[in-house]
Amino acid sequence: MKNTTIIVLFVATMISCTNPKQAATENAEATEFIYQPTYQSSFEMGSDEKVLLIQEMHQHLINQDYDKAASYLTDDVVFSLDNGSSLEGKESVLQFMKEAYSTVSINDYSVAVNFTVIGENGVEWVLLWDNATIETADGASSSYSWMEAFSFSGDKVNYLNQYAKPILATE
């Protein structure tokens, strides 16, 4: 009787430890997508430390410490900006930061989403969706949402792809 009780308890414990979600994932068939990605087809989650680097870089940009913000970039960094233009090289990006942001204030900055992924090719990306209000020297202000993707070479940003749209005021 004692052995039967132990066996029943053991079986009950094993059944309760089974994760049905994991079992369903392991047995699931691969999805056949209509459109195939041209760059990567699978990702794994990356390092939170990379997210922190991007947040620090943004903090320096908001505080108008452009040299410190540029210290997060490789010498051959490429920025693909929201207006369709590109900047190549750290010095070019630094000059852009100084010209574009020194006459404005970035207010009410917030992050909607930020996380890191690593593609099957080993490239690590921080994906950032953020918002802010840009105030010009004459007091005019406009709010924007950005979607940005930063890739890395080591602990430095070597590429930025940026999209932006204005946030329209609601009545």
N, CA and C of each residue as an Amber inpcrd file, in Angstrom:
protein
   513
   0.8190000  -1.1920000   0.0000000   0.0000000   0.0000000   0.0000000
   0.8660000   1.2610000   0.0000000   1.9330000   1.2370000   0.8090000
   2.8260000   2.3850000   0.8960000   3.4910000   2.6510000  -0.4620000
   3.9340000   1.5730000  -1.1620000   4.5550000   1.7160000  -2.4740000
   3.5700000   2.2710000  -3.4940000   2.3340000   1.8520000  -3.4390000
   1.3110000   2.3310000  -4.3580000   1.0700000   3.8170000  -4.1500000
   1.0320000   4.2600000  -2.9170000   0.8330000   5.6790000  -2.6020000
   1.9970000   6.5080000  -3.1410000   3.2040000   6.0320000  -2.9680000
   4.3870000   6.7450000  -3.4630000   4.3590000   6.8320000  -4.9830000
   3.9900000   5.7540000  -5.6480000   3.9240000   5.7490000  -7.1220000
   2.8580000   6.7150000  -7.5970000   1.6930000   6.7200000  -6.9570000
   0.6050000   7.6320000  -7.3410000   1.0400000   9.0820000  -7.1580000
   1.6960000   9.3870000  -6.0410000   2.1780000  10.7430000  -5.8020000
   3.2350000  11.1410000  -6.8330000   4.1250000  10.2250000  -7.1650000
   5.1530000  10.5080000  -8.1610000   4.5280000  10.8130000  -9.5260000
   3.5710000   9.9810000  -9.9520000   2.9000000  10.1770000 -11.2440000
   2.1370000  11.5080000 -11.2450000   1.4440000  11.8090000 -10.1520000
   0.6970000  13.0670000 -10.0560000   1.6400000  14.2620000 -10.1490000
   2.8150000  14.1730000  -9.5080000   3.8000000  15.2440000  -9.5690000
   4.3180000  15.4210000 -10.9860000   4.6150000  14.3490000 -11.6660000
   5.1190000  14.4220000 -13.0410000   4.0740000  15.0380000 -13.9750000
   2.8230000  14.6680000 -13.8210000   1.7650000  15.2180000 -14.6680000
   1.6060000  16.7070000 -14.4080000   1.6700000  17.1330000 -13.1500000
   1.4910000  18.5520000 -12.8290000   2.6650000  19.3930000 -13.3000000
   3.8230000  18.8120000 -13.5310000   5.0050000  19.5430000 -13.9860000
   5.0640000  19.6660000 -15.5030000   4.1920000  19.0120000 -16.2230000
   4.1870000  19.0890000 -17.6770000   3.6440000  20.4370000 -18.1020000
   4.3480000  21.1160000 -18.9870000   3.9330000  22.4270000 -19.4740000
   3.2070000  22.2450000 -20.8040000   1.8650000  22.3460000 -20.8180000
   1.1210000  22.1110000 -22.0560000   1.4620000  23.1300000 -23.1450000
   1.7960000  24.3480000 -22.7550000   2.1550000  25.3710000 -23.7350000
   3.4410000  24.9760000 -24.4670000   4.4290000  24.4960000 -23.7070000
   5.6920000  24.0670000 -24.2970000   5.4720000  22.8600000 -25.2000000
   4.6840000  21.9160000 -24.7520000   4.4200000  20.7210000 -25.5470000
   3.7190000  21.0930000 -26.8520000   2.7860000  22.0380000 -26.8060000
   2.0830000  22.4720000 -28.0160000   3.0480000  23.1560000 -28.9760000
   3.9690000  23.9760000 -28.4410000   4.9550000  24.6630000 -29.2830000
   5.8920000  23.6680000 -29.9440000   6.3300000  22.6660000 -29.1930000
   7.2610000  21.6830000 -29.7370000   6.6090000  20.8510000 -30.8370000
   5.3160000  20.6200000 -30.7440000   4.6130000  19.7950000 -31.7130000
   3.9750000  20.5950000 -32.8420000   4.0510000  21.9150000 -32.7870000
   3.4150000  22.7590000 -33.7940000   4.1580000  22.6640000 -35.1250000
   3.3810000  22.7130000 -36.1900000   3.9800000  22.7140000 -37.5240000
   4.4310000  24.1310000 -37.8640000   5.4350000  24.2500000 -38.7030000
   5.9350000  25.5560000 -39.1080000   4.8720000  26.2740000 -39.9310000
   4.7640000  27.5710000 -39.6950000   3.8160000  28.3850000 -40.4460000
   4.3660000  28.6320000 -41.8380000   3.5360000  28.4820000 -42.8290000
   3.9340000  28.8010000 -44.2020000   3.4190000  30.1950000 -44.5220000
   4.3180000  31.1770000 -44.4850000   3.9430000  32.5520000 -44.7220000
   3.6990000  32.8050000 -46.1990000   2.8690000  33.7740000 -46.4900000
   2.5870000  34.1670000 -47.8740000   3.7960000  34.8820000 -48.4590000
   4.3980000  35.7850000 -47.6830000   5.5620000  36.5450000 -48.1250000
   6.7720000  36.1180000 -47.3130000   7.8810000  35.9150000 -47.9680000
   9.1060000  35.5000000 -47.2960000   9.9740000  36.7270000 -47.0130000
  10.5540000  36.7970000 -45.8170000  11.4130000  37.9330000 -45.5010000
  12.6510000  37.9380000 -46.3880000  13.0920000  39.1350000 -46.7330000
  14.2770000  39.2570000 -47.5850000  15.5660000  39.3780000 -46.7740000
  15.4250000  39.6910000 -45.4660000  16.6210000  39.8830000 -44.6480000
  16.8150000  38.7390000 -43.6590000  15.8410000  38.4970000 -42.8090000
  15.9350000  37.4620000 -41.7860000  14.5790000  36.7990000 -41.6440000
  14.5870000  35.5340000 -41.3120000  13.3120000  34.8450000 -41.1140000
  13.0790000  34.4380000 -39.6610000  14.1120000  34.5110000 -38.8270000
  13.9020000  34.1690000 -37.4220000  14.8470000  34.9780000 -36.5410000
  14.3820000  35.2400000 -35.3350000  15.1340000  36.0290000 -34.3730000
  15.0670000  35.3620000 -33.0170000  16.0230000  35.6910000 -32.1630000
  15.9440000  35.3500000 -30.7520000  16.1460000  36.6480000 -29.9770000
  15.7060000  36.6600000 -28.7460000  15.8350000  37.8690000 -27.9400000
  17.3050000  38.1240000 -27.6280000  17.6630000  39.4060000 -27.6330000
  19.0410000  39.8030000 -27.3980000  19.2470000  40.3710000 -25.9980000
  20.2520000  41.1920000 -25.8700000  20.7370000  41.6960000 -24.5930000
  20.0450000  42.9960000 -24.1750000  19.5730000  43.0490000 -22.9230000
  19.0160000  44.2870000 -22.3830000  20.0790000  45.3730000 -22.2780000
  21.3460000  44.9830000 -22.1940000  22.4260000  45.9650000 -22.1090000
  22.4750000  46.8350000 -23.3650000  22.1300000  46.2620000 -24.5070000
  22.1070000  47.0470000 -25.7530000  20.9790000  48.0840000 -25.7050000
  19.8310000  47.6960000 -25.1410000  18.7280000  48.6520000 -24.9690000
  19.2020000  49.8100000 -24.0950000  19.8980000  49.5030000 -23.0180000
  20.3900000  50.5350000 -22.1150000  21.3580000  51.4770000 -22.8380000
  22.2120000  50.9450000 -23.7040000  23.1230000  51.7950000 -24.4740000
  22.3410000  52.7980000 -25.3280000  21.2880000  52.3290000 -25.9760000
  20.4770000  53.2230000 -26.8180000  19.7640000  54.2550000 -25.9640000
  19.2630000  53.8500000 -24.8020000  18.6130000  54.8130000 -23.9190000
  19.6020000  55.8680000 -23.4250000  20.8120000  55.4520000 -23.0960000
  21.8450000  56.4120000 -22.6690000  22.1730000  57.3790000 -23.7990000
  22.3140000  56.8580000 -25.0100000  22.6130000  57.7140000 -26.1580000
  21.5120000  58.7580000 -26.3420000  20.2530000  58.3280000 -26.2280000
  19.1340000  59.2690000 -26.3540000  19.1560000  60.3100000 -25.2310000
  19.4950000  59.8790000 -24.0340000  19.5610000  60.8090000 -22.9090000
  20.5850000  61.9090000 -23.1800000  21.7330000  61.5460000 -23.7280000
  22.7620000  62.5420000 -24.0590000  22.2790000  63.4600000 -25.1880000
  21.5770000  62.9200000 -26.1450000  21.0380000  63.7290000 -27.2350000
  20.0190000  64.7380000 -26.7020000  19.1150000  64.2920000 -25.8560000
  18.1000000  65.1730000 -25.2630000  18.7660000  66.2640000 -24.4270000
  19.8290000  65.9200000 -23.7180000  20.5640000  66.8810000 -22.8890000
  21.5450000  67.7330000 -23.6940000  21.5410000  67.5700000 -24.9890000
  22.3750000  68.3140000 -25.9420000  23.8750000  68.1070000 -25.7090000
  24.2400000  66.9370000 -25.2510000  25.6450000  66.5510000 -25.1300000
  25.9630000  65.6710000 -26.3470000  26.1550000  66.3160000 -27.4890000
  26.2580000  65.6150000 -28.7680000  27.5370000  64.7940000 -28.8890000
  28.6340000  65.2730000 -28.3230000  29.8790000  64.5010000 -28.3670000
  29.7110000  63.1840000 -27.6040000  29.0380000  63.2500000 -26.4570000
  28.8080000  62.0240000 -25.6780000  27.8640000  61.1010000 -26.4360000
  26.8080000  61.6550000 -27.0560000  25.8860000  60.8280000 -27.8510000
  26.6430000  60.1450000 -28.9950000  27.5320000  60.8710000 -29.6390000
  28.2980000  60.3190000 -30.7650000  29.2980000  59.2610000 -30.3120000
  29.6550000  59.2490000 -29.0310000  30.6100000  58.2510000 -28.5490000
  30.0210000  56.8340000 -28.6000000  28.7250000  56.7010000 -28.8190000
  28.0710000  55.4020000 -28.9240000  28.0810000  54.8680000 -30.3590000
  28.6930000  55.5990000 -31.2770000  28.6740000  55.2610000 -32.7030000
  30.0280000  54.7610000 -33.1870000  30.0040000  53.8630000 -34.1770000
  31.2500000  53.4720000 -34.8440000  31.6930000  54.6150000 -35.7510000
  32.9590000  54.6230000 -36.1370000  33.4700000  55.6790000 -37.0220000
  32.7850000  55.6570000 -38.3780000  32.3480000  54.4640000 -38.8300000
  31.7380000  54.3380000 -40.1610000  30.2140000  54.1580000 -40.1000000
  29.5870000  54.6540000 -39.0300000  28.1490000  54.5120000 -38.8380000
  27.3720000  55.0820000 -40.0330000  26.2120000  54.4830000 -40.3030000
  25.3030000  54.9800000 -41.3380000  23.9490000  55.2250000 -40.6850000
  23.4030000  56.4210000 -40.8820000  22.0530000  56.7620000 -40.4340000
  21.1710000  56.8890000 -41.6630000  20.1280000  56.0860000 -41.7560000
  19.0920000  56.2270000 -42.7780000  17.9310000  56.9400000 -42.1050000
  17.7720000  58.2170000 -42.4080000  16.8350000  59.0640000 -41.6800000
  15.4190000  58.9810000 -42.2240000  14.4960000  59.4890000 -41.4230000
  13.0710000  59.4240000 -41.7400000  12.6930000  60.1890000 -43.0040000
  13.4900000  61.1400000 -43.4360000  13.1740000  61.9050000 -44.6480000
  13.7490000  61.2750000 -45.9210000  14.3480000  60.1030000 -45.7940000
  14.9040000  59.4030000 -46.9540000  16.3790000  59.6590000 -47.1890000
  16.9600000  60.6030000 -46.4700000  18.3870000  60.8940000 -46.6460000
  19.2280000  59.9600000 -45.7800000  20.5110000  59.9030000 -46.0990000
  21.4490000  59.0780000 -45.3380000  22.6410000  59.9130000 -44.9170000
  23.1850000  59.5720000 -43.7800000  24.4190000  60.1700000 -43.2880000
  25.4250000  59.0530000 -43.1300000  26.6580000  59.3020000 -43.5330000
  27.6980000  58.2860000 -43.4080000  28.8720000  58.8380000 -42.6240000
  29.2700000  58.1080000 -41.5870000  30.4150000  58.4800000 -40.7630000
  30.0140000  59.2250000 -39.5030000  30.7580000  58.9650000 -38.4250000
  30.4670000  59.5720000 -37.1320000  30.5110000  61.0970000 -37.1890000
  31.4940000  61.6570000 -37.8670000  31.6100000  63.1200000 -37.9270000
  30.4100000  63.7500000 -38.6250000  29.9270000  63.1190000 -39.6720000
  28.7480000  63.6090000 -40.3840000  27.5060000  63.5520000 -39.4930000
  27.3520000  62.4540000 -38.7560000  26.2090000  62.3070000 -37.8490000
  26.3090000  63.3250000 -36.7140000  27.4990000  63.5160000 -36.1610000
  27.6930000  64.4840000 -35.0910000  27.3350000  65.8940000 -35.5620000
  27.7830000  66.2550000 -36.7440000  27.4540000  67.5740000 -37.2930000
  25.9460000  67.7230000 -37.4620000  25.2880000  66.6850000 -37.9410000
  23.8260000  66.7020000 -38.0910000  23.1510000  66.9040000 -36.7340000
  23.5970000  66.1720000 -35.7180000  23.0080000  66.3140000 -34.3790000
  23.1070000  67.7570000 -33.9010000  24.2810000  68.3370000 -34.0640000
  24.4940000  69.7170000 -33.6020000  23.6010000  70.6930000 -34.3630000
  23.5180000  70.5460000 -35.6690000  22.7150000  71.4740000 -36.4770000
  21.2170000  71.2690000 -36.2660000  20.7710000  70.0340000 -36.1650000
  19.3410000  69.7530000 -36.1020000  18.7610000  69.9460000 -34.7060000
  19.5380000  69.6960000 -33.6680000  18.9670000  69.6590000 -32.3270000
  19.4050000  70.7930000 -31.4060000  20.4120000  71.5550000 -31.7630000
  20.8970000  72.5930000 -30.8400000  19.9310000  73.7640000 -30.7090000
  19.0270000  73.9370000 -31.6450000  18.0760000  75.0520000 -31.5880000
  16.6820000  74.6210000 -31.1480000  16.5300000  73.3790000 -30.7160000
  15.2280000  72.8740000 -30.2590000  15.3810000  72.2170000 -28.8940000
  14.2390000  72.0260000 -28.2380000  14.1930000  71.2570000 -26.9960000
  13.3700000  70.0080000 -27.2540000  13.8180000  68.9080000 -26.7110000
  13.0740000  67.6550000 -26.8090000  12.3960000  67.4480000 -25.4550000
  11.0690000  67.5240000 -25.4660000  10.2840000  67.4470000 -24.2280000
   9.3830000  66.2150000 -24.2350000   8.9710000  65.8210000 -23.0440000
   8.0110000  64.7220000 -22.8680000   8.4420000  63.4530000 -23.5940000
   9.7340000  63.1750000 -23.5600000  10.2390000  61.9730000 -24.2250000
   9.7180000  60.7350000 -23.5060000   9.2320000  59.7710000 -24.2810000
   8.7830000  58.5100000 -23.6960000   9.0580000  57.3770000 -24.6700000
   9.1830000  56.1950000 -24.1070000   9.4420000  54.9840000 -24.8850000
   8.2010000  54.1150000 -24.8290000   7.7110000  53.7290000 -25.9970000
   6.5730000  52.8070000 -26.0620000   7.0670000  51.3660000 -26.0420000
   8.0920000  51.0790000 -26.8410000   8.6270000  49.7200000 -26.9700000
  10.1340000  49.8210000 -27.1660000  10.8870000  48.9860000 -26.4820000
  12.3060000  48.8050000 -26.7960000  12.7470000  47.4120000 -26.3780000
  13.3210000  46.7080000 -27.3430000  13.8320000  45.3740000 -27.0730000
  14.9020000  45.0520000 -28.0950000  15.6610000  44.0090000 -27.8000000
  16.7720000  43.6080000 -28.6600000  16.4980000  42.2410000 -29.2530000
  16.8170000  42.1030000 -30.5370000  16.7160000  40.8130000 -31.2040000
  18.0420000  40.5060000 -31.8840000  18.3080000  39.2200000 -32.0300000
  19.4940000  38.7610000 -32.7550000  18.9930000  37.9080000 -33.9100000
  19.3750000  38.2960000 -35.1150000  18.9630000  37.5500000 -36.2960000
  19.7910000  36.2980000 -36.4850000  19.3270000  35.4620000 -37.3840000
  20.0440000  34.2080000 -37.6430000  21.4450000  34.4470000 -38.1840000
  21.7210000  35.6800000 -38.6630000  23.0600000  36.0270000 -39.1340000
  23.9510000  36.5440000 -38.0080000  23.4110000  36.6120000 -36.7600000
  24.1910000  37.0390000 -35.6070000  24.1780000  38.5320000 -35.3540000
  23.5260000  39.3130000 -36.2110000  23.4740000  40.7630000 -36.0200000
  22.4460000  41.0880000 -34.9370000  22.8580000  41.9230000 -33.9860000
  21.9750000  42.3160000 -32.8890000  21.3850000  43.6970000 -33.1810000
  20.0750000  43.7990000 -33.0160000  19.3350000  45.0310000 -33.2790000
  18.5620000  45.4580000 -32.0420000  18.5640000  46.7460000 -31.7500000
  17.6290000  47.3080000 -30.7720000  16.5160000  47.9530000 -31.5650000
  15.2780000  47.5430000 -31.2580000  14.0960000  48.1110000 -31.8900000
  13.4620000  49.0580000 -30.8870000  13.2670000  50.3010000 -31.2950000
  12.7970000  51.3490000 -30.3890000  11.6400000  52.1000000 -31.0280000
  10.5370000  52.1810000 -30.2960000   9.4070000  53.0260000 -30.6900000
   9.2940000  54.0690000 -29.5970000   9.5000000  55.3390000 -29.9610000
   9.5000000  56.3910000 -28.9630000   8.7130000  57.6090000 -29.4390000
   8.4320000  58.5150000 -28.5070000   7.6350000  59.7100000 -28.7700000
   8.2490000  60.8900000 -28.0380000   8.0470000  62.0790000 -28.5920000
   8.4880000  63.3000000 -27.9090000   7.8190000  64.5000000 -28.5610000
   7.9270000  65.6080000 -27.8620000   7.4890000  66.8860000 -28.4020000
   8.7400000  67.7110000 -28.6690000   8.8290000  68.2410000 -29.8690000
   9.9580000  69.0840000 -30.2670000   9.4980000  70.5370000 -30.1850000
  10.2210000  71.3290000 -29.3850000   9.8860000  72.7450000 -29.2370000
  10.9940000  73.5890000 -29.8490000  10.6070000  74.4810000 -30.7440000
  11.5800000  75.3550000 -31.4000000  11.8460000  76.5840000 -30.5380000
  12.8660000  77.3580000 -30.9120000  13.2670000  78.5330000 -30.1350000
  12.1440000  79.5540000 -30.0110000  11.2340000  79.6110000 -30.9900000
  10.1280000  80.5770000 -30.9280000   8.9250000  80.0630000 -30.1400000
   9.0620000  78.8830000 -29.5350000   8.0000000  78.3400000 -28.6940000
   7.0180000  77.4240000 -29.3960000   7.1150000  77.2830000 -30.7060000
   6.2300000  76.3760000 -31.4380000   6.6250000  74.9360000 -31.1110000
   5.6320000  74.0580000 -31.0420000   5.9540000  72.6690000 -30.7360000
   5.1290000  71.7120000 -31.5830000   5.7250000  70.5600000 -31.8480000
   5.0850000  69.4800000 -32.5860000   5.5000000  68.1680000 -31.9330000
   4.5580000  67.2260000 -31.8890000   4.8430000  65.9190000 -31.2910000
   5.0510000  64.8890000 -32.3920000   5.9440000  63.9420000 -32.1290000
   6.3010000  62.9290000 -33.1190000   6.3820000  61.5550000 -32.4800000
   6.1680000  60.5500000 -33.3140000   6.4450000  59.1500000 -32.9840000
   7.5290000  58.6750000 -33.9300000   8.4860000  57.9350000 -33.3890000
   9.5590000  57.3630000 -34.2050000   9.5660000  55.8550000 -34.0450000
   9.9860000  55.1860000 -35.1000000  10.2990000  53.7530000 -35.0480000
  11.7250000  53.6450000 -35.5680000  12.6060000  53.1550000 -34.7170000
  14.0180000  53.1030000 -35.0680000  14.5710000  51.7080000 -34.8280000
  15.5060000  51.3360000 -35.6770000  16.2210000  50.0730000 -35.5260000
  17.7120000  50.3850000 -35.5660000  18.4210000  49.9750000 -34.5190000
  19.8530000  50.2190000 -34.3830000  20.5800000  48.8790000 -34.4410000
  21.5490000  48.7430000 -35.3510000  22.3750000  47.5390000 -35.3280000
  23.7370000  47.8890000 -34.7340000  24.4370000  46.8480000 -34.3010000
  25.6700000  47.0390000 -33.5350000  26.8560000  46.3330000 -34.1560000
  28.0040000  46.9330000 -33.9280000  29.2880000  46.2910000 -34.1060000
  29.9300000  46.3550000 -32.7280000  29.9740000  45.2370000 -32.0350000
  30.4050000  45.2470000 -30.6300000  29.3910000  46.0030000 -29.8020000
  29.8510000  47.0030000 -29.0620000  28.9550000  47.8210000 -28.2440000
  28.7090000  49.2000000 -28.8440000  28.9450000  49.3380000 -30.1270000
  28.7360000  50.6250000 -30.8070000  27.6980000  50.4590000 -31.9120000
  26.9020000  51.5060000 -32.1070000  25.9000000  51.5210000 -33.1720000
  26.6100000  51.7220000 -34.5020000  26.3290000  50.8270000 -35.4660000
  26.9200000  50.9950000 -36.7970000  25.8680000  51.2900000 -37.8700000
  24.5850000  51.2190000 -37.4850000  23.5310000  51.5210000 -38.4570000
  22.2530000  51.9060000 -37.7150000  21.5780000  52.9230000 -38.2310000
  20.2680000  53.3370000 -37.7420000  19.3260000  53.4290000 -38.9250000
  18.1620000  52.8330000 -38.7860000  17.0840000  52.9750000 -39.7630000
  15.9360000  53.6320000 -39.0210000  15.4730000  54.7950000 -39.5030000
  14.5090000  55.5980000 -38.7550000  13.2820000  55.9390000 -39.5940000
  12.1240000  55.8130000 -38.9560000  10.8560000  56.2730000 -39.5220000
  10.2360000  57.2220000 -38.5080000   9.5240000  58.2400000 -38.9900000
   8.8760000  59.1820000 -38.0820000   7.5380000  59.6010000 -38.6560000
   6.6390000  59.9870000 -37.7420000   5.3820000  60.5790000 -38.1700000
   4.9290000  61.5490000 -37.0930000   4.2800000  62.6170000 -37.5130000
   3.7660000  63.5670000 -36.5190000   2.5820000  62.9580000 -35.7740000
   2.4420000  63.3390000 -34.5230000   1.2750000  62.9490000 -33.7420000
   0.2900000  64.1000000 -33.8670000  -0.8380000  63.8540000 -34.4620000
  -1.8290000  64.8960000 -34.6660000  -2.5940000  65.1410000 -33.3870000
  -2.8620000  66.3990000 -33.1040000  -3.6270000  66.7580000 -31.9010000
  -5.0530000  66.2530000 -32.0640000  -5.5920000  65.7360000 -30.9810000
  -6.9830000  65.2820000 -30.9840000  -7.8400000  66.2900000 -30.2370000
  -9.0570000  66.4140000 -30.6670000  -9.9460000  67.3950000 -30.0270000
 -10.6510000  66.8060000 -28.8440000
